[in-house]
Amino acid sequence: MEENKRITKDMTIEEAMNVSPMVAPLLMSTGMHCVTCFAAQGETIEEAAMVHGYDVDDILNILNENLDK
């Protein structure tokens, strides 16, 4: 992961995956299979969370906590 780089709710799925290769499997593990969807190029983390009925803060916590490991 780029030093001090955090996943934010306004990043697209694609931008977040460019931060770390861990983003895709972490999103998949939460049930957000957006990484295989064409919408990933333009859909933000926040939009994807809303579509799937998840709290964006919960998703961001999962992503950022695991990226720190």
Secondary structure by P-SEA (a helix, b strand, c coil): ccccccccccccaaaaaaaccaaaaaaaaaccccccccccccccaaaaaaaacccaaaaaaaaaaaaac
